[in-house]
Amino acid sequence: DLAFPNGIVYDKSTSSIIFSELNRHRLIKFYVDGPKKGTQEYLIENLFGYGDNLKLNDKGELYVAFPATRDPLLDHLNDKPEIRKWLIYLPERLVYSLVQKRAGGIKIDTKTG
């Protein structure tokens, strides 16, 4: 069960796909061919934001954009779906005022982590 997979790229050097699991703040590599076919590994866990828009270059460097950093309030609500569903009834301005307004990006060497 994946929590909102996003930003999928194919790494032909390892016959794998790499994607961000947005709500669990991690990057996953899933092997689609070769000796590790059908297995996955976590490239990075506990990311500082919501990973989106992945880009992999020929050197094996993965660029990850973060349109927003993690918010302590939303992290707290991650395992409380009964409360989280009520957020849609709050005024949009109020919800956006609670969310931190920061963004960023990182570059990762997929060969060394």
N, CA, C and O atoms as CSV, one atom per row, in Angstrom:
chain,resi,resn,atom,element,x,y,z
A,1,ASP,N,N,0.835,-1.187,0.000
A,1,ASP,CA,C,0.000,0.000,0.000
A,1,ASP,C,C,0.877,1.247,0.000
A,1,ASP,O,O,1.589,1.521,0.967
A,2,LEU,N,N,0.818,1.981,-1.074
A,2,LEU,CA,C,1.612,3.198,-1.193
A,2,LEU,C,C,0.795,4.404,-0.744
A,2,LEU,O,O,-0.421,4.446,-0.933
A,3,ALA,N,N,1.464,5.371,-0.154
A,3,ALA,CA,C,0.820,6.597,0.303
A,3,ALA,C,C,1.118,7.715,-0.684
A,3,ALA,O,O,2.082,8.460,-0.512
A,4,PHE,N,N,0.291,7.834,-1.720
A,4,PHE,CA,C,0.370,8.888,-2.721
A,4,PHE,C,C,1.719,8.911,-3.438
A,4,PHE,O,O,2.499,9.847,-3.261
A,5,PRO,N,N,2.003,7.867,-4.263
A,5,PRO,CA,C,3.243,7.873,-5.050
A,5,PRO,C,C,3.222,9.016,-6.065
A,5,PRO,O,O,2.177,9.345,-6.626
A,6,ASN,N,N,4.382,9.608,-6.288
A,6,ASN,CA,C,4.437,10.802,-7.112
A,6,ASN,C,C,5.830,10.950,-7.722
A,6,ASN,O,O,6.808,10.442,-7.173
A,7,GLY,N,N,5.920,11.646,-8.858
A,7,GLY,CA,C,7.209,11.984,-9.445
A,7,GLY,C,C,8.021,10.794,-9.906
A,7,GLY,O,O,9.180,10.664,-9.513
A,8,ILE,N,N,7.472,9.937,-10.708
A,8,ILE,CA,C,8.112,8.676,-11.086
A,8,ILE,C,C,9.128,8.881,-12.213
A,8,ILE,O,O,8.834,9.542,-13.209
A,9,VAL,N,N,10.349,8.297,-12.044
A,9,VAL,CA,C,11.375,8.292,-13.092
A,9,VAL,C,C,11.902,6.867,-13.264
A,9,VAL,O,O,11.857,6.061,-12.335
A,10,TYR,N,N,12.398,6.570,-14.461
A,10,TYR,CA,C,12.976,5.253,-14.749
A,10,TYR,C,C,14.494,5.375,-14.776
A,10,TYR,O,O,15.045,6.245,-15.451
A,11,ASP,N,N,15.164,4.495,-14.037
A,11,ASP,CA,C,16.632,4.448,-14.009
A,11,ASP,C,C,17.075,3.238,-14.826
A,11,ASP,O,O,17.040,2.108,-14.340
A,12,LYS,N,N,17.493,3.480,-16.072
A,12,LYS,CA,C,17.848,2.356,-16.951
A,12,LYS,C,C,19.125,1.652,-16.496
A,12,LYS,O,O,19.329,0.483,-16.823
A,13,SER,N,N,19.988,2.344,-15.747
A,13,SER,CA,C,21.235,1.711,-15.299
A,13,SER,C,C,20.992,0.612,-14.262
A,13,SER,O,O,21.813,-0.294,-14.118
A,14,THR,N,N,19.878,0.685,-13.543
A,14,THR,CA,C,19.556,-0.341,-12.539
A,14,THR,C,C,18.232,-1.042,-12.827
A,14,THR,O,O,17.760,-1.834,-12.012
A,15,SER,N,N,17.629,-0.755,-13.983
A,15,SER,CA,C,16.317,-1.316,-14.345
A,15,SER,C,C,15.317,-1.152,-13.203
A,15,SER,O,O,14.698,-2.113,-12.747
A,16,SER,N,N,15.180,0.086,-12.761
A,16,SER,CA,C,14.281,0.354,-11.645
A,16,SER,C,C,13.521,1.655,-11.872
A,16,SER,O,O,13.916,2.496,-12.679
A,17,ILE,N,N,12.434,1.795,-11.145
A,17,ILE,CA,C,11.737,3.075,-11.113
A,17,ILE,C,C,11.975,3.678,-9.731
A,17,ILE,O,O,12.049,2.972,-8.725
A,18,ILE,N,N,12.091,4.978,-9.715
A,18,ILE,CA,C,12.267,5.714,-8.467
A,18,ILE,C,C,11.086,6.664,-8.355
A,18,ILE,O,O,10.718,7.329,-9.323
A,19,PHE,N,N,10.501,6.722,-7.180
A,19,PHE,CA,C,9.374,7.622,-6.979
A,19,PHE,C,C,9.338,8.116,-5.539
A,19,PHE,O,O,9.944,7.539,-4.636
A,20,SER,N,N,8.617,9.182,-5.369
A,20,SER,CA,C,8.416,9.754,-4.044
A,20,SER,C,C,7.113,9.205,-3.483
A,20,SER,O,O,6.103,9.136,-4.184
A,21,GLU,N,N,7.142,8.824,-2.235
A,21,GLU,CA,C,5.911,8.471,-1.532
A,21,GLU,C,C,5.580,9.702,-0.683
A,21,GLU,O,O,6.078,9.872,0.430
A,22,LEU,N,N,4.740,10.531,-1.242
A,22,LEU,CA,C,4.514,11.884,-0.752
A,22,LEU,C,C,4.150,11.946,0.732
A,22,LEU,O,O,4.782,12.678,1.494
A,23,ASN,N,N,3.149,11.192,1.140
A,23,ASN,CA,C,2.656,11.292,2.519
A,23,ASN,C,C,3.532,10.595,3.544
A,23,ASN,O,O,3.370,10.813,4.745
A,24,ARG,N,N,4.457,9.762,3.091
A,24,ARG,CA,C,5.365,9.097,4.034
A,24,ARG,C,C,6.776,9.679,3.965
A,24,ARG,O,O,7.689,9.205,4.642
A,25,HIS,N,N,6.941,10.704,3.146
A,25,HIS,CA,C,8.183,11.491,3.089
A,25,HIS,C,C,9.410,10.629,2.828
A,25,HIS,O,O,10.388,10.682,3.573
A,26,ARG,N,N,9.351,9.834,1.760
A,26,ARG,CA,C,10.502,8.989,1.415
A,26,ARG,C,C,10.568,8.776,-0.087
A,26,ARG,O,O,9.594,8.977,-0.813
A,27,LEU,N,N,11.767,8.356,-0.535
A,27,LEU,CA,C,11.993,7.995,-1.931
A,27,LEU,C,C,12.203,6.493,-1.993
A,27,LEU,O,O,12.951,5.925,-1.197
A,28,ILE,N,N,11.533,5.854,-2.951
A,28,ILE,CA,C,11.584,4.402,-3.089
A,28,ILE,C,C,12.132,4.040,-4.463
A,28,ILE,O,O,11.796,4.668,-5.467
A,29,LYS,N,N,12.982,3.015,-4.489
A,29,LYS,CA,C,13.476,2.441,-5.746
A,29,LYS,C,C,12.860,1.048,-5.856
A,29,LYS,O,O,13.018,0.214,-4.965
A,30,PHE,N,N,12.154,0.809,-6.969
A,30,PHE,CA,C,11.512,-0.485,-7.212
A,30,PHE,C,C,12.111,-1.085,-8.480
A,30,PHE,O,O,12.075,-0.469,-9.545
A,31,TYR,N,N,12.662,-2.292,-8.356
A,31,TYR,CA,C,13.333,-2.942,-9.483
A,31,TYR,C,C,12.308,-3.650,-10.368
A,31,TYR,O,O,11.512,-4.458,-9.891
A,32,VAL,N,N,12.340,-3.333,-11.663
A,32,VAL,CA,C,11.385,-3.913,-12.608
A,32,VAL,C,C,11.999,-5.016,-13.462
A,32,VAL,O,O,11.285,-5.697,-14.199
A,33,ASP,N,N,13.327,-5.202,-13.371
A,33,ASP,CA,C,14.005,-6.239,-14.151
A,33,ASP,C,C,15.328,-6.585,-13.462
A,33,ASP,O,O,15.782,-5.876,-12.564
A,34,GLY,N,N,15.927,-7.675,-13.898
A,34,GLY,CA,C,17.227,-8.079,-13.359
A,34,GLY,C,C,17.101,-8.942,-12.116
A,34,GLY,O,O,16.006,-9.388,-11.772
A,35,PRO,N,N,18.233,-9.182,-11.434
A,35,PRO,CA,C,18.241,-10.095,-10.284
A,35,PRO,C,C,17.398,-9.613,-9.099
A,35,PRO,O,O,16.971,-10.425,-8.278
A,36,LYS,N,N,17.156,-8.308,-9.003
A,36,LYS,CA,C,16.354,-7.772,-7.889
A,36,LYS,C,C,14.897,-7.511,-8.279
A,36,LYS,O,O,14.156,-6.867,-7.537
A,37,LYS,N,N,14.496,-8.011,-9.441
A,37,LYS,CA,C,13.150,-7.756,-9.967
A,37,LYS,C,C,12.080,-8.014,-8.901
A,37,LYS,O,O,12.084,-9.046,-8.230
A,38,GLY,N,N,11.169,-7.050,-8.765
A,38,GLY,CA,C,10.062,-7.179,-7.822
A,38,GLY,C,C,10.373,-6.741,-6.404
A,38,GLY,O,O,9.502,-6.793,-5.537
A,39,THR,N,N,11.613,-6.305,-6.152
A,39,THR,CA,C,11.968,-5.851,-4.801
A,39,THR,C,C,12.081,-4.327,-4.779
A,39,THR,O,O,12.205,-3.678,-5.817
A,40,GLN,N,N,12.035,-3.790,-3.593
A,40,GLN,CA,C,12.177,-2.343,-3.445
A,40,GLN,C,C,13.127,-2.023,-2.307
A,40,GLN,O,O,13.379,-2.845,-1.426
A,41,GLU,N,N,13.647,-0.809,-2.351
A,41,GLU,CA,C,14.491,-0.313,-1.263
A,41,GLU,C,C,14.194,1.165,-1.082
A,41,GLU,O,O,13.779,1.849,-2.018
A,42,TYR,N,N,14.410,1.640,0.117
A,42,TYR,CA,C,14.209,3.056,0.402
A,42,TYR,C,C,15.519,3.791,0.148
A,42,TYR,O,O,16.539,3.493,0.770
A,43,LEU,N,N,15.486,4.750,-0.769
A,43,LEU,CA,C,16.676,5.567,-1.028
A,43,LEU,C,C,16.896,6.537,0.125
A,43,LEU,O,O,18.004,6.658,0.648
A,44,ILE,N,N,15.836,7.221,0.509
A,44,ILE,CA,C,15.891,8.179,1.613
A,44,ILE,C,C,14.546,8.150,2.332
A,44,ILE,O,O,13.489,8.122,1.702
A,45,GLU,N,N,14.606,8.157,3.655
A,45,GLU,CA,C,13.395,8.258,4.461
A,45,GLU,C,C,13.447,9.551,5.269
A,45,GLU,O,O,14.506,10.153,5.441
A,46,ASN,N,N,12.295,9.957,5.752
A,46,ASN,CA,C,12.179,11.136,6.606
A,46,ASN,C,C,12.644,12.410,5.893
A,46,ASN,O,O,13.405,13.202,6.449
A,47,LEU,N,N,12.178,12.593,4.662
A,47,LEU,CA,C,12.499,13.803,3.906
A,47,LEU,C,C,11.927,15.036,4.600
A,47,LEU,O,O,10.965,14.932,5.361
A,48,PHE,N,N,12.513,16.195,4.342
A,48,PHE,CA,C,12.078,17.428,5.002
A,48,PHE,C,C,10.821,18.031,4.389
A,48,PHE,O,O,10.260,18.983,4.931
A,49,GLY,N,N,10.376,17.478,3.258
A,49,GLY,CA,C,9.203,18.033,2.592
A,49,GLY,C,C,8.471,16.977,1.792
A,49,GLY,O,O,8.719,15.779,1.922
A,50,TYR,N,N,7.564,17.457,0.962
A,50,TYR,CA,C,6.740,16.591,0.122
A,50,TYR,C,C,7.410,16.469,-1.248
A,50,TYR,O,O,7.264,17.353,-2.092
A,51,GLY,N,N,8.142,15.381,-1.468
A,51,GLY,CA,C,8.901,15.183,-2.702
A,51,GLY,C,C,7.999,15.114,-3.924
A,51,GLY,O,O,6.982,14.422,-3.931
A,52,ASP,N,N,8.393,15.842,-4.949
A,52,ASP,CA,C,7.581,15.955,-6.153
A,52,ASP,C,C,8.525,16.212,-7.333
A,52,ASP,O,O,9.667,16.627,-7.139
A,53,ASN,N,N,8.051,15.967,-8.538
A,53,ASN,CA,C,8.805,16.316,-9.746
A,53,ASN,C,C,10.255,15.845,-9.713
A,53,ASN,O,O,11.177,16.653,-9.604
A,54,LEU,N,N,10.446,14.538,-9.806
A,54,LEU,CA,C,11.786,13.960,-9.832
A,54,LEU,C,C,12.380,14.073,-11.229
A,54,LEU,O,O,11.664,13.990,-12.227
A,55,LYS,N,N,13.685,14.260,-11.292
A,55,LYS,CA,C,14.420,14.310,-12.561
A,55,LYS,C,C,15.743,13.589,-12.359
A,55,LYS,O,O,16.508,13.937,-11.460
A,56,LEU,N,N,16.020,12.583,-13.190
A,56,LEU,CA,C,17.249,11.796,-13.109
A,56,LEU,C,C,18.112,12.108,-14.320
A,56,LEU,O,O,17.641,12.027,-15.455
A,57,ASN,N,N,19.386,12.467,-14.087
A,57,ASN,CA,C,20.269,12.736,-15.223
A,57,ASN,C,C,21.125,11.506,-15.541
A,57,ASN,O,O,21.036,10.488,-14.854
A,58,ASP,N,N,21.958,11.607,-16.588
A,58,ASP,CA,C,22.779,10.478,-17.048
A,58,ASP,C,C,23.875,10.076,-16.060
A,58,ASP,O,O,24.414,8.974,-16.160
A,59,LYS,N,N,24.207,10.940,-15.119
A,59,LYS,CA,C,25.234,10.632,-14.118
A,59,LYS,C,C,24.665,9.877,-12.915
A,59,LYS,O,O,25.408,9.502,-12.008
A,60,GLY,N,N,23.356,9.656,-12.906
A,60,GLY,CA,C,22.726,8.993,-11.765
A,60,GLY,C,C,22.378,9.949,-10.642
A,60,GLY,O,O,22.133,9.528,-9.511
A,61,GLU,N,N,22.355,11.243,-10.955
A,61,GLU,CA,C,21.980,12.244,-9.954
A,61,GLU,C,C,20.481,12.504,-10.057
A,61,GLU,O,O,19.952,12.775,-11.135
A,62,LEU,N,N,19.826,12.418,-8.934
A,62,LEU,CA,C,18.378,12.592,-8.875
A,62,LEU,C,C,18.065,13.942,-8.245
A,62,LEU,O,O,18.507,14.236,-7.134
A,63,TYR,N,N,17.308,14.753,-8.955
A,63,TYR,CA,C,16.869,16.044,-8.436
A,63,TYR,C,C,15.434,15.883,-7.946
A,63,TYR,O,O,14.580,15.346,-8.651
A,64,VAL,N,N,15.185,16.353,-6.735
A,64,VAL,CA,C,13.858,16.243,-6.135
A,64,VAL,C,C,13.397,17.636,-5.724
A,64,VAL,O,O,14.075,18.325,-4.962
A,65,ALA,N,N,12.242,18.041,-6.234
A,65,ALA,CA,C,11.657,19.324,-5.856
A,65,ALA,C,C,10.707,19.126,-4.678
A,65,ALA,O,O,10.037,18.100,-4.564
A,66,PHE,N,N,10.668,20.118,-3.820
A,66,PHE,CA,C,9.766,20.111,-2.671
A,66,PHE,C,C,8.918,21.382,-2.726
A,66,PHE,O,O,9.392,22.450,-2.339
A,67,PRO,N,N,7.675,21.287,-3.199
A,67,PRO,CA,C,6.828,22.477,-3.264
A,67,PRO,C,C,6.437,22.996,-1.880
A,67,PRO,O,O,6.011,24.142,-1.733
A,68,ALA,N,N,6.587,22.137,-0.866
A,68,ALA,CA,C,6.298,22.543,0.514
A,68,ALA,C,C,7.114,21.678,1.465
A,68,ALA,O,O,7.374,20.505,1.197
A,69,THR,N,N,7.510,22.281,2.576
A,69,THR,CA,C,8.193,21.510,3.610
A,69,THR,C,C,7.147,20.862,4.516
A,69,THR,O,O,5.977,21.244,4.519
A,70,ARG,N,N,7.595,19.890,5.268
A,70,ARG,CA,C,6.681,19.208,6.185
A,70,ARG,C,C,6.148,20.182,7.227
A,70,ARG,O,O,6.838,21.100,7.670
A,71,ASP,N,N,4.918,19.952,7.593
A,71,ASP,CA,C,4.266,20.789,8.578
A,71,ASP,C,C,3.948,19.945,9.810
A,71,ASP,O,O,3.336,18.885,9.674
A,72,PRO,N,N,4.343,20.377,11.003
A,72,PRO,CA,C,4.094,19.571,12.203
A,72,PRO,C,C,2.619,19.227,12.409
A,72,PRO,O,O,2.293,18.128,12.857
A,73,LEU,N,N,1.729,20.164,12.083
A,73,LEU,CA,C,0.297,19.898,12.239
A,73,LEU,C,C,-0.152,18.782,11.308
A,73,LEU,O,O,-0.855,17.863,11.728
A,74,LEU,N,N,0.253,18.859,10.042
A,74,LEU,CA,C,-0.142,17.820,9.085
A,74,LEU,C,C,0.513,16.485,9.415
A,74,LEU,O,O,-0.110,15.437,9.247
A,75,ASP,N,N,1.760,16.505,9.881
A,75,ASP,CA,C,2.411,15.265,10.319
A,75,ASP,C,C,1.621,14.612,11.445
A,75,ASP,O,O,1.444,13.395,11.473
A,76,HIS,N,N,1.156,15.431,12.360
A,76,HIS,CA,C,0.378,14.923,13.495
A,76,HIS,C,C,-0.940,14.295,13.025
A,76,HIS,O,O,-1.421,13.331,13.620
A,77,LEU,N,N,-1.512,14.847,11.961
A,77,LEU,CA,C,-2.801,14.349,11.464
A,77,LEU,C,C,-2.665,13.169,10.506
A,77,LEU,O,O,-3.672,12.579,10.115
A,78,ASN,N,N,-1.438,12.813,10.120
A,78,ASN,CA,C,-1.231,11.720,9.160
A,78,ASN,C,C,-1.903,10.424,9.575
A,78,ASN,O,O,-2.465,9.727,8.730
A,79,ASP,N,N,-1.859,10.090,10.847
A,79,ASP,CA,C,-2.456,8.832,11.299
A,79,ASP,C,C,-3.810,9.047,11.980
A,79,ASP,O,O,-4.259,8.215,12.769
A,80,LYS,N,N,-4.450,10.171,11.664
A,80,LYS,CA,C,-5.761,10.480,12.230
A,80,LYS,C,C,-6.741,10.860,11.113
A,80,LYS,O,O,-7.162,12.014,11.026
A,81,PRO,N,N,-7.104,9.900,10.264
A,81,PRO,CA,C,-7.965,10.226,9.124
A,81,PRO,C,C,-9.329,10.772,9.525
A,81,PRO,O,O,-9.933,11.538,8.775
A,82,GLU,N,N,-9.820,10.383,10.703
A,82,GLU,CA,C,-11.134,10.862,11.129
A,82,GLU,C,C,-11.126,12.372,11.388
A,82,GLU,O,O,-12.143,13.039,11.197
A,83,ILE,N,N,-9.991,12.907,11.818
A,83,ILE,CA,C,-9.867,14.357,12.005
A,83,ILE,C,C,-9.510,15.025,10.681
A,83,ILE,O,O,-10.050,16.079,10.345
A,84,ARG,N,N,-8.604,14.411,9.937
A,84,ARG,CA,C,-8.119,14.983,8.676
A,84,ARG,C,C,-9.248,15.232,7.683
A,84,ARG,O,O,-9.214,16.213,6.940
A,85,LYS,N,N,-10.250,14.351,7.661
A,85,LYS,CA,C,-11.339,14.511,6.686
A,85,LYS,C,C,-12.163,15.769,6.945
A,85,LYS,O,O,-12.833,16.265,6.039
A,86,TRP,N,N,-12.122,16.287,8.167
A,86,TRP,CA,C,-12.878,17.496,8.485
A,86,TRP,C,C,-12.187,18.759,7.981
A,86,TRP,O,O,-12.806,19.823,7.947
A,87,LEU,N,N,-10.932,18.664,7.593
A,87,LEU,CA,C,-10.218,19.838,7.084
A,87,LEU,C,C,-10.876,20.428,5.842
A,87,LEU,O,O,-10.780,21.631,5.600
A,88,ILE,N,N,-11.543,19.590,5.057
A,88,ILE,CA,C,-12.171,20.106,3.832
A,88,ILE,C,C,-13.329,21.050,4.134
A,88,ILE,O,O,-13.758,21.805,3.261
A,89,TYR,N,N,-13.836,21.014,5.360
A,89,TYR,CA,C,-14.946,21.891,5.734
A,89,TYR,C,C,-14.482,23.229,6.298
A,89,TYR,O,O,-15.293,24.133,6.500
A,90,LEU,N,N,-13.194,23.358,6.549
A,90,LEU,CA,C,-12.658,24.622,7.042
A,90,LEU,C,C,-12.474,25.594,5.880
A,90,LEU,O,O,-12.239,25.166,4.751
A,91,PRO,N,N,-12.577,26.887,6.140
A,91,PRO,CA,C,-12.326,27.862,5.072
A,91,PRO,C,C,-10.910,27.685,4.516
A,91,PRO,O,O,-9.956,27.482,5.266
A,92,GLU,N,N,-10.794,27.764,3.205
A,92,GLU,CA,C,-9.510,27.552,2.529
A,92,GLU,C,C,-8.426,28.480,3.070
A,92,GLU,O,O,-7.284,28.062,3.258
A,93,ARG,N,N,-8.784,29.743,3.320
A,93,ARG,CA,C,-7.800,30.704,3.850
A,93,ARG,C,C,-7.237,30.259,5.187
A,93,ARG,O,O,-6.050,30.441,5.456
A,94,LEU,N,N,-8.083,29.675,6.027
A,94,LEU,CA,C,-7.634,29.212,7.338
A,94,LEU,C,C,-6.664,28.043,7.197
A,94,LEU,O,O,-5.629,28.006,7.862
A,95,VAL,N,N,-7.001,27.091,6.331
A,95,VAL,CA,C,-6.140,25.925,6.126
A,95,VAL,C,C,-4.779,26.364,5.597
A,95,VAL,O,O,-3.748,25.918,6.099
A,96,TYR,N,N,-4.764,27.235,4.589
A,96,TYR,CA,C,-3.493,27.696,4.020
A,96,TYR,C,C,-2.679,28.514,5.021
A,96,TYR,O,O,-1.450,28.523,4.959
A,97,SER,N,N,-3.351,29.196,5.937
A,97,SER,CA,C,-2.611,29.976,6.935
A,97,SER,C,C,-1.903,29.070,7.940
A,97,SER,O,O,-0.938,29.492,8.577
A,98,LEU,N,N,-2.370,27.834,8.088
A,98,LEU,CA,C,-1.761,26.892,9.021
A,98,LEU,C,C,-0.543,26.181,8.435
A,98,LEU,O,O,0.317,25.704,9.175
A,99,VAL,N,N,-0.470,26.112,7.113
A,99,VAL,CA,C,0.596,25.371,6.437
A,99,VAL,C,C,1.820,26.268,6.255
A,99,VAL,O,O,1.699,27.436,5.887
A,100,GLN,N,N,2.991,25.709,6.516
A,100,GLN,CA,C,4.229,26.462,6.350
A,100,GLN,C,C,4.468,26.764,4.874
A,100,GLN,O,O,4.214,25.925,4.010
A,101,LYS,N,N,4.951,27.955,4.600
A,101,LYS,CA,C,5.144,28.395,3.219
A,101,LYS,C,C,6.625,28.416,2.865
A,101,LYS,O,O,7.233,29.478,2.723
A,102,ARG,N,N,7.191,27.222,2.725
A,102,ARG,CA,C,8.593,27.084,2.326
A,102,ARG,C,C,8.681,25.997,1.268
A,102,ARG,O,O,7.863,25.078,1.231
A,103,ALA,N,N,9.675,26.114,0.419
A,103,ALA,CA,C,9.902,25.118,-0.629
A,103,ALA,C,C,11.405,24.882,-0.732
A,103,ALA,O,O,12.195,25.573,-0.088
A,104,GLY,N,N,11.794,23.901,-1.547
A,104,GLY,CA,C,13.218,23.640,-1.712
A,104,GLY,C,C,13.461,22.512,-2.685
A,104,GLY,O,O,12.564,22.096,-3.417
A,105,GLY,N,N,14.677,22.026,-2.684
A,105,GLY,CA,C,15.046,20.926,-3.562
A,105,GLY,C,C,16.358,20.312,-3.108
A,105,GLY,O,O,17.126,20.930,-2.372
A,106,ILE,N,N,16.605,19.087,-3.555
A,106,ILE,CA,C,17.858,18.399,-3.233
A,106,ILE,C,C,18.354,17.646,-4.461
A,106,ILE,O,O,17.594,17.349,-5.383
A,107,LYS,N,N,19.646,17.346,-4.446
A,107,LYS,CA,C,20.258,16.491,-5.464
A,107,LYS,C,C,20.842,15.288,-4.738
A,107,LYS,O,O,21.553,15.439,-3.745
A,108,ILE,N,N,20.536,14.085,-5.240
A,108,ILE,CA,C,20.975,12.843,-4.605
A,108,ILE,C,C,21.744,12.019,-5.621
A,108,ILE,O,O,21.313,11.886,-6.766
A,109,ASP,N,N,22.871,11.469,-5.216
A,109,ASP,CA,C,23.593,10.507,-6.043
A,109,ASP,C,C,22.957,9.145,-5.783
A,109,ASP,O,O,23.106,8.593,-4.693
A,110,THR,N,N,22.256,8.602,-6.764
A,110,THR,CA,C,21.523,7.346,-6.563
A,110,THR,C,C,22.448,6.147,-6.403
A,110,THR,O,O,22.021,5.089,-5.939
A,111,LYS,N,N,23.699,6.305,-6.780
A,111,LYS,CA,C,24.646,5.190,-6.633
A,111,LYS,C,C,25.203,5.092,-5.207
A,111,LYS,O,O,25.475,3.999,-4.713
A,112,THR,N,N,25.366,6.244,-4.558
A,112,THR,CA,C,25.954,6.247,-3.213
A,112,THR,C,C,24.976,6.674,-2.124
A,112,THR,O,O,25.248,6.499,-0.937
A,113,GLY,N,N,23.835,7.235,-2.529
A,113,GLY,CA,C,22.867,7.703,-1.538
A,113,GLY,C,C,23.198,9.093,-1.125
A,113,GLY,O,O,22.500,9.673,-0.293
